[in-house]
Amino acid sequence: MPQSEKKNTVAAVVVTYNRLDLLRQCVEALRAQTASCDILIVDNASTDGTTQWAVSQTDVLYRNTGSNLGGAGGFNLGMRWAVEAGFDYVWVMDDDTLPQPDALEKLLEGDGVLQGNYGWLSSVALWTDGSECKMNRQKLKKSFYEYSPLLKYGLVQAEQATFVSLFLRSDIIHRFGFPIKEYYRR
């Protein structure tokens, strides 16, 4: 796919740095989604063969940052790229995220249930053994039980999440801005 061609309404933005094996697994998981997305790889100047592998892939879009901008800088660049390219939705993740095949489908279903009335959606992050990854746990608003009307759809209102399978509408990004790229410590 040419570097400027957009095929879908969802851009999956993957930020990577020197973890080619994990990146390959992440891209395979994105390719296996039951709902399709364009895959945008933001490479923080990897030195492990990431560039050569990524440019050889015909179904991904790739940008090398030229230096390690860290997660915040990479997500800033990737989200900006997706929004400026005209994607309606931006789904962000690190290279070690392996979304289940129906993850994007479920996020899009959540968008439909909420009729666009949300700031962001986020998947539950699990370890490979199926247990919850507590460092990527969403912070719930108020009491869990106050949101029981949404539970039948598998939705719970939260006020904080990480960039591990975070799903946003582009109009929300326009309204509130991009991640602060300076939030990277060397």
FENTA-V463268 format. One record per residue. N is the residue number from 1. RES is the residue in three letters. D_FIRST is the distance of its C-alpha to the first C-alpha in Angstrom with 2 decimals. Layout:
BEGIN
n->N res->RES d_first->D_FIRST
n->N res->RES d_first->D_FIRST
END
This chain:
BEGIN
n->1 res->MET d_first->0.00
n->2 res->PRO d_first->3.83
n->3 res->GLN d_first->6.39
n->4 res->SER d_first->8.09
n->5 res->GLU d_first->6.44
n->6 res->LYS d_first->8.62
n->7 res->LYS d_first->9.10
n->8 res->ASN d_first->12.21
n->9 res->THR d_first->15.42
n->10 res->VAL d_first->15.47
n->11 res->ALA d_first->13.82
n->12 res->ALA d_first->14.91
n->13 res->VAL d_first->15.79
n->14 res->VAL d_first->16.84
n->15 res->VAL d_first->19.13
n->16 res->THR d_first->19.98
n->17 res->TYR d_first->22.51
n->18 res->ASN d_first->23.54
n->19 res->ARG d_first->23.00
n->20 res->LEU d_first->20.29
n->21 res->ASP d_first->21.91
n->22 res->LEU d_first->21.95
n->23 res->LEU d_first->18.38
n->24 res->ARG d_first->17.30
n->25 res->GLN d_first->19.61
n->26 res->CYS d_first->18.39
n->27 res->VAL d_first->14.72
n->28 res->GLU d_first->16.21
n->29 res->ALA d_first->18.38
n->30 res->LEU d_first->15.63
n->31 res->ARG d_first->13.85
n->32 res->ALA d_first->17.40
n->33 res->GLN d_first->18.07
n->34 res->THR d_first->19.85
n->35 res->ALA d_first->18.27
n->36 res->SER d_first->14.51
n->37 res->CYS d_first->12.85
n->38 res->ASP d_first->9.77
n->39 res->ILE d_first->10.41
n->40 res->LEU d_first->11.26
n->41 res->ILE d_first->13.13
n->42 res->VAL d_first->16.00
n->43 res->ASP d_first->17.73
n->44 res->ASN d_first->21.36
n->45 res->ALA d_first->21.63
n->46 res->SER d_first->21.85
n->47 res->THR d_first->23.71
n->48 res->ASP d_first->23.11
n->49 res->GLY d_first->20.05
n->50 res->THR d_first->17.54
n->51 res->THR d_first->15.72
n->52 res->GLN d_first->15.54
n->53 res->TRP d_first->14.38
n->54 res->ALA d_first->11.69
n->55 res->VAL d_first->10.09
n->56 res->SER d_first->10.37
n->57 res->GLN d_first->8.33
n->58 res->THR d_first->5.08
n->59 res->ASP d_first->5.22
n->60 res->VAL d_first->6.69
n->61 res->LEU d_first->7.31
n->62 res->TYR d_first->10.36
n->63 res->ARG d_first->13.57
n->64 res->ASN d_first->16.78
n->65 res->THR d_first->19.89
n->66 res->GLY d_first->22.03
n->67 res->SER d_first->24.82
n->68 res->ASN d_first->25.58
n->69 res->LEU d_first->25.73
n->70 res->GLY d_first->26.64
n->71 res->GLY d_first->25.49
n->72 res->ALA d_first->26.65
n->73 res->GLY d_first->24.99
n->74 res->GLY d_first->21.66
n->75 res->PHE d_first->21.83
n->76 res->ASN d_first->23.00
n->77 res->LEU d_first->20.05
n->78 res->GLY d_first->17.47
n->79 res->MET d_first->19.28
n->80 res->ARG d_first->19.70
n->81 res->TRP d_first->16.00
n->82 res->ALA d_first->15.34
n->83 res->VAL d_first->18.37
n->84 res->GLU d_first->17.74
n->85 res->ALA d_first->14.24
n->86 res->GLY d_first->16.30
n->87 res->PHE d_first->15.81
n->88 res->ASP d_first->19.12
n->89 res->TYR d_first->19.34
n->90 res->VAL d_first->18.67
n->91 res->TRP d_first->19.28
n->92 res->VAL d_first->20.17
n->93 res->MET d_first->21.17
n->94 res->ASP d_first->22.00
n->95 res->ASP d_first->20.54
n->96 res->ASP d_first->23.60
n->97 res->THR d_first->23.00
n->98 res->LEU d_first->22.57
n->99 res->PRO d_first->22.44
n->100 res->GLN d_first->24.11
n->101 res->PRO d_first->22.05
n->102 res->ASP d_first->23.59
n->103 res->ALA d_first->23.46
n->104 res->LEU d_first->20.97
n->105 res->GLU d_first->22.77
n->106 res->LYS d_first->26.04
n->107 res->LEU d_first->24.93
n->108 res->LEU d_first->23.89
n->109 res->GLU d_first->27.25
n->110 res->GLY d_first->29.00
n->111 res->ASP d_first->27.48
n->112 res->GLY d_first->28.86
n->113 res->VAL d_first->32.24
n->114 res->LEU d_first->32.65
n->115 res->GLN d_first->31.45
n->116 res->GLY d_first->29.65
n->117 res->ASN d_first->32.95
n->118 res->TYR d_first->31.94
n->119 res->GLY d_first->30.71
n->120 res->TRP d_first->28.40
n->121 res->LEU d_first->28.04
n->122 res->SER d_first->27.98
n->123 res->SER d_first->27.95
n->124 res->VAL d_first->30.86
n->125 res->ALA d_first->30.00
n->126 res->LEU d_first->31.58
n->127 res->TRP d_first->32.32
n->128 res->THR d_first->31.49
n->129 res->ASP d_first->35.03
n->130 res->GLY d_first->34.44
n->131 res->SER d_first->36.68
n->132 res->GLU d_first->35.77
n->133 res->CYS d_first->34.35
n->134 res->LYS d_first->36.98
n->135 res->MET d_first->35.46
n->136 res->ASN d_first->32.57
n->137 res->ARG d_first->34.94
n->138 res->GLN d_first->34.79
n->139 res->LYS d_first->38.00
n->140 res->LEU d_first->39.55
n->141 res->LYS d_first->41.35
n->142 res->LYS d_first->45.04
n->143 res->SER d_first->46.00
n->144 res->PHE d_first->43.65
n->145 res->TYR d_first->45.93
n->146 res->GLU d_first->45.57
n->147 res->TYR d_first->42.14
n->148 res->SER d_first->43.27
n->149 res->PRO d_first->42.12
n->150 res->LEU d_first->38.48
n->151 res->LEU d_first->39.12
n->152 res->LYS d_first->38.95
n->153 res->TYR d_first->35.24
n->154 res->GLY d_first->34.74
n->155 res->LEU d_first->34.58
n->156 res->VAL d_first->36.78
n->157 res->GLN d_first->36.98
n->158 res->ALA d_first->36.43
n->159 res->GLU d_first->36.71
n->160 res->GLN d_first->34.78
n->161 res->ALA d_first->31.77
n->162 res->THR d_first->29.60
n->163 res->PHE d_first->25.88
n->164 res->VAL d_first->25.57
n->165 res->SER d_first->23.70
n->166 res->LEU d_first->24.64
n->167 res->PHE d_first->23.31
n->168 res->LEU d_first->23.88
n->169 res->ARG d_first->23.55
n->170 res->SER d_first->22.24
n->171 res->ASP d_first->25.58
n->172 res->ILE d_first->27.43
n->173 res->ILE d_first->25.53
n->174 res->HIS d_first->26.41
n->175 res->ARG d_first->29.96
n->176 res->PHE d_first->30.64
n->177 res->GLY d_first->28.37
n->178 res->PHE d_first->26.14
n->179 res->PRO d_first->27.35
n->180 res->ILE d_first->29.84
n->181 res->LYS d_first->28.14
n->182 res->GLU d_first->31.57
n->183 res->TYR d_first->32.25
n->184 res->TYR d_first->31.45
n->185 res->ARG d_first->34.34
n->186 res->ARG d_first->34.17
END
